[in-house]
Amino acid sequence: MPSYKLTYFKHWGRAGVLRLLFAAGGIEFEDVRIERDQWPELKPKTPMGQIPILEVDGTIICQTKAIGRFIAKEAGLAGKTPLEAAQADMIVDGLSDLQVKIVDFFIEKDAKKKQEKIKEFAEKTFPVFLDTYEKLASSSGHFVGDALTWADVDFFSLMFFLKDHLPNDPLKGYVNLSKVRDNVTSNPGIAAWMEKETSH
Amino acid sequence: MPSYKLYYFHGRGRAEPARLMLAAAGLPYEDIRLEYEQWPEYKPKMPMGQAPVLEVDGTMICQSVAIARFVAKESGRAGKTNIEQAWADMMADGFVDMLNKMADYVWYEEDEARKAEKKKTFFDTTLPEFLGYFEKLLVANNGGGGFFVGDGLTHAEAFFLCLSDDIIAEKPNVLSPYPKLAALVERIKTYPGIKEWLAKRPQTPF
């Protein structure tokens, strides 16, 4: 059994989904969460000066999606065929595109510009995204085939991250997407993990 | 043999990594280049309303990195183990981060002053930092005289070639401080299949 050590900050951010994937696969891992002031010392030891990083038996991998795909494969959540794997990849990439827009308003320091960006996101960008993803999800609540993949988990993770930044339940009215969320949260490993994560 | 149709515009852009991997694999495909006037008709047919899209026996895959990785896998050029695959993926993602930073000022910044400022920051600060990482990571694979991953070309090389084309066009000696990366560019350009494609591909502005 390989040893896995995931390093990130304490918050959900970019590593939330990675921790969920380990949980979904029932895979033991060392969940290292550093303080901001520990980062400068760690940065030069990382492959591209960024975290999250995953150390697997001494090899250090960076880039969130590369790490996510690796864990998904170890957990059997990366699709059953190369085409399914590609479908999962495309869903994750689209989520990543949305995350770029989220980070953009998140880090905006000018209060007025921030409000404008949030408004644009909530009224235009996000509904267009949800409409698109509703069509890509099946009525049984999966983005790929008829089983849970990391695409579903990644979708849930981003929605969870967003819930504190948008007023209402964003998936209200989106039948397929709500089913994706339900499928993810009822995965036993994920249910147990979320219980632990949200109980403080 | 599956049928492959690659939809994009008249350009290298986000479709070129896939075209390079198809060339390396010697896989025949329909290289569909849409006119901008045709796009409103095709956009609603695409999974996320964007191009490139790869149609494989009727199934449509979008997102340039997903497409390139799929095509790479079709000829066993995506890494041989899960760890190798993760390494190839991480390198490709690093190159895409740089390509996205360039796209940001080339395509998405309209204010001329901000455009120039972003370009300067990219070439003076961001790119050197990351080329330093990339050179070190290449060297970490057996001294850097081969490829990024294992002992063969992967989609990591395809993305790297696209990035180097763009940065060298702006700044011809940009790779001189990074000798292993510079030598790798030449190895990619002479790789069987890719060499022929580079000689015959349409010359386009992007």
Chai-1 contact restraints between the chains, C-beta under 6 A:
chainA,res_idxA,chainB,res_idxB,connection_type,confidence,min_distance_angstrom,max_distance_angstrom,comment,restraint_id
A,P47,B,L137,contact,1.0,0.0,6.0,A-B,restraint_1
A,M48,B,G94,contact,1.0,0.0,6.0,A-B,restraint_2
A,M48,B,Y133,contact,1.0,0.0,6.0,A-B,restraint_3
A,T59,B,I83,contact,1.0,0.0,6.0,A-B,restraint_4
A,I61,B,A86,contact,1.0,0.0,6.0,A-B,restraint_5
A,I61,B,M90,contact,1.0,0.0,6.0,A-B,restraint_6
A,C62,B,M90,contact,1.0,0.0,6.0,A-B,restraint_7
A,Q63,B,M90,contact,1.0,0.0,6.0,A-B,restraint_8
A,Q63,B,D93,contact,1.0,0.0,6.0,A-B,restraint_9
A,A66,B,A86,contact,1.0,0.0,6.0,A-B,restraint_10
A,A66,B,D89,contact,1.0,0.0,6.0,A-B,restraint_11
A,A66,B,M90,contact,1.0,0.0,6.0,A-B,restraint_12
A,A66,B,D93,contact,1.0,0.0,6.0,A-B,restraint_13
A,F70,B,N82,contact,1.0,0.0,6.0,A-B,restraint_14
A,F70,B,A86,contact,1.0,0.0,6.0,A-B,restraint_15
A,K73,B,N82,contact,1.0,0.0,6.0,A-B,restraint_16
A,P82,B,K73,contact,1.0,0.0,6.0,A-B,restraint_17
A,L83,B,T59,contact,1.0,0.0,6.0,A-B,restraint_18
A,A86,B,I61,contact,1.0,0.0,6.0,A-B,restraint_19
A,A86,B,A66,contact,1.0,0.0,6.0,A-B,restraint_20
A,A86,B,F70,contact,1.0,0.0,6.0,A-B,restraint_21
A,D89,B,A66,contact,1.0,0.0,6.0,A-B,restraint_22
A,M90,B,I61,contact,1.0,0.0,6.0,A-B,restraint_23
A,M90,B,C62,contact,1.0,0.0,6.0,A-B,restraint_24
A,M90,B,Q63,contact,1.0,0.0,6.0,A-B,restraint_25
A,M90,B,A66,contact,1.0,0.0,6.0,A-B,restraint_26
A,D93,B,Q63,contact,1.0,0.0,6.0,A-B,restraint_27
A,D93,B,A66,contact,1.0,0.0,6.0,A-B,restraint_28
A,G94,B,M48,contact,1.0,0.0,6.0,A-B,restraint_29
A,T132,B,M48,contact,1.0,0.0,6.0,A-B,restraint_30
